[in-house]
Amino acid sequence: MPPPRPAVTRRIPIAIGAVVIGALIGFAGVYGIGGLKRNATGDAACRGAVELAHKIAPLAHGEVAALSMATSPLRLPDLAFEDADGKPKKLSDWRGRTVLVNLWATWCVPCRKEMPALEGLQTRLGGPNFEVVAINIDTRDPQKPKNFLKEAQLTRLGYFSDEKAKVFQDLKAVGRALGMPTSVLIDGQGCEIATIAGPADWDSDDAVKLITAAMNPVAAGL
């Protein structure tokens, strides 16, 4: 049998290379070259949030053990929603404050059960340095979530809503909304400190201690 022709063997790596290059071009077409670089390195301005996450990670136990601490720099999208009066709000309106962003809906049973704990957290820590920003994403009856909060006597939480549920899609696009409820703890620059998919007992001492440390790690001895 004659030996294989060199030209054929050379075509194999060339073909493989063409496939790889084609895949990269397709990826760049979807995300853009800038997006490719951002995905690789993250947002440099958010590196401090990752360092903070590392410092407070030992506090993520007990009632907040399910928190996933940030391991790469990520600035959240500037989520757009409305307040109780229908006025437009953006996540950037809370710049300079530590914020727990929570997405909830009345059709989500774990969400409804979690709301009193979020109310408790806001009562204990809410102020000029921290706020729970709970955004309702009911898409049909805008009065239903308001009635739920009223009937449950949850008066300390500010009411925010997005009837198109775009905030969920925006967080899902960066891998931070896989189900309901979803909560993301962010720093004053809008950078992720920690994320949790599912409910948590936010009114617990474990949660309060962790968030207090996130607000002021030096005072917490970290």
C-alpha positions in Angstrom: 0.0 0.0 0.0 1.5 3.4 -1.0 2.2 5.9 1.9 -0.5 8.6 2.4 0.1 11.7 0.4 1.5 14.6 2.5 -1.1 17.0 1.1 -3.9 15.1 2.7 -2.4 15.0 6.1 -1.7 18.7 6.0 -5.3 19.4 5.3 -6.5 17.9 8.6 -4.9 20.5 10.9 -5.8 23.2 8.5 -9.5 22.1 8.5 -9.5 21.9 12.3 -8.0 25.4 12.5 -10.7 26.7 10.2 -13.4 25.3 12.4 -11.8 26.9 15.5 -11.4 30.3 13.8 -15.0 30.1 12.5 -16.3 29.4 16.1 -14.3 32.4 17.4 -15.6 34.7 14.7 -19.2 33.5 15.5 -18.6 34.2 19.2 -17.3 37.6 18.4 -20.2 38.3 16.2 -22.7 37.6 19.0 -20.8 39.2 21.9 -18.4 41.5 20.2 -14.7 41.6 20.5 -15.0 44.0 23.5 -17.4 41.5 25.1 -14.9 38.7 24.6 -12.3 40.6 26.4 -14.7 41.6 29.2 -15.7 38.0 29.7 -12.1 37.0 30.0 -10.9 39.7 32.4 -14.1 41.0 34.1 -14.7 44.7 35.1 -11.4 45.9 36.6 -13.3 48.4 38.7 -15.1 45.5 40.5 -11.9 43.7 41.7 -12.4 45.3 45.1 -15.8 43.6 45.4 -14.1 40.2 44.7 -11.6 40.9 47.5 -14.4 41.9 49.8 -16.3 38.7 48.9 -13.2 36.7 49.8 -12.9 38.5 53.2 -16.5 37.9 54.3 -16.7 34.4 52.8 -16.2 32.7 56.2 -19.4 34.4 57.4 -21.5 32.7 54.7 -22.7 29.9 56.9 -25.8 28.9 58.8 -28.9 30.7 57.3 -26.8 32.2 54.4 -24.7 29.2 53.6 -26.2 28.9 50.2 -24.6 32.3 49.1 -22.2 32.1 46.2 -19.4 34.6 46.8 -18.1 36.5 43.8 -14.9 35.0 42.3 -14.5 37.3 39.3 -15.2 41.0 38.8 -18.8 41.6 37.7 -20.7 44.9 37.5 -24.5 44.2 37.3 -26.5 45.7 34.4 -28.1 49.0 35.3 -31.5 47.4 35.9 -34.4 49.6 35.0 -37.8 49.4 36.9 -40.4 51.6 38.5 -41.2 52.7 42.0 -44.6 52.6 43.7 -45.6 55.8 42.0 -44.7 54.5 38.5 -41.6 56.7 38.3 -38.6 55.2 36.5 -35.7 54.0 38.7 -32.4 52.4 37.9 -30.0 50.4 40.0 -27.4 53.1 39.6 -29.7 55.4 41.7 -28.3 53.5 44.7 -24.6 54.1 43.9 -22.6 54.6 47.0 -24.8 52.2 49.1 -24.6 48.4 49.7 -27.7 46.9 48.2 -29.4 43.6 48.3 -31.3 43.3 45.0 -34.1 40.8 45.1 -36.4 39.6 42.4 -39.8 38.3 43.5 -43.3 37.5 42.2 -46.6 36.6 43.8 -46.8 33.4 41.8 -43.5 32.2 43.4 -44.3 30.5 46.7 -40.7 30.6 48.0 -40.7 34.4 47.2 -43.8 35.0 49.2 -42.3 33.1 52.2 -39.1 35.1 51.9 -40.6 38.5 51.9 -41.1 38.9 55.7 -37.4 38.1 56.2 -36.4 40.8 53.6 -38.7 43.1 55.5 -36.9 42.2 58.7 -33.5 42.8 57.2 -34.6 46.2 55.9 -35.9 47.1 59.4 -32.6 46.1 61.0 -30.1 47.5 58.5 -32.0 49.8 56.2 -30.6 53.4 56.1 -28.2 55.7 54.3 -25.6 52.9 53.8 -27.8 49.9 52.9 -31.2 49.1 51.4 -33.1 46.0 50.2 -34.3 46.7 46.7 -37.0 44.1 46.1 -38.3 44.2 42.5 -41.6 42.5 41.7 -41.9 40.9 38.3 -45.6 40.1 38.1 -46.6 40.7 34.5 -50.4 40.6 34.7 -52.2 42.2 37.6 -50.1 45.1 38.9 -52.3 45.5 41.9 -51.8 41.9 43.1 -48.3 42.3 44.5 -49.3 45.6 46.2 -52.2 43.9 47.9 -49.9 41.0 49.0 -47.5 43.4 50.7 -50.4 45.2 52.3 -52.1 42.1 53.6 -48.8 40.7 54.9 -48.2 44.1 56.6 -44.9 44.5 55.0 -44.5 48.2 55.2 -40.7 48.8 55.5 -39.8 47.5 52.0 -39.9 50.0 49.2 -42.2 48.8 46.4 -40.5 48.4 43.0 -41.7 46.6 39.9 -41.0 45.6 36.4 -44.2 44.4 34.7 -42.1 43.3 31.6 -39.8 41.2 33.8 -36.8 42.5 31.9 -34.8 42.8 35.0 -34.9 39.0 35.3 -33.7 38.6 31.7 -30.9 41.2 32.3 -29.6 39.3 35.3 -30.1 36.0 33.5 -27.9 37.3 30.6 -25.0 37.6 33.1 -25.7 34.3 34.7 -27.2 35.7 37.9 -30.9 34.7 37.6 -31.5 31.0 37.2 -34.8 30.8 39.1 -37.0 32.6 41.6 -36.3 34.1 44.0 -32.9 35.6 43.1 -30.9 37.9 45.3 -27.6 39.7 44.6 -25.6 41.6 47.1 -23.8 44.4 45.5 -21.4 47.1 46.7 -21.6 50.9 46.2 -20.2 50.6 42.7 -22.9 48.2 41.6 -20.4 45.2 41.7 -21.4 41.7 42.7 -20.3 40.6 46.2 -22.5 37.5 46.4 -25.5 35.8 44.8 -28.1 33.3 45.9 -30.6 31.4 43.8 -33.5 30.6 46.2 -34.8 32.0 49.5 -32.8 32.8 52.6 -33.6 33.8 56.1 -32.4 37.4 55.6 -33.6 38.5 59.1 -31.3 36.0 60.8 -28.2 37.0 62.8 -26.1 35.1 60.2 -27.4 37.3 57.4 -27.2 40.5 59.4 -23.6 39.8 60.4 -22.5 39.1 56.8 -24.1 42.1 55.3 -22.8 44.4 58.1 -19.3 43.1 57.4 -19.9 43.8 53.7 -20.8 47.4 54.5 -17.8 47.9 56.7 -15.2 45.1 56.7 -12.8 47.1 58.8 -15.2 47.6 61.6 -16.0 43.9 61.4 -12.3 43.2 62.0 -11.7 41.8 58.5 
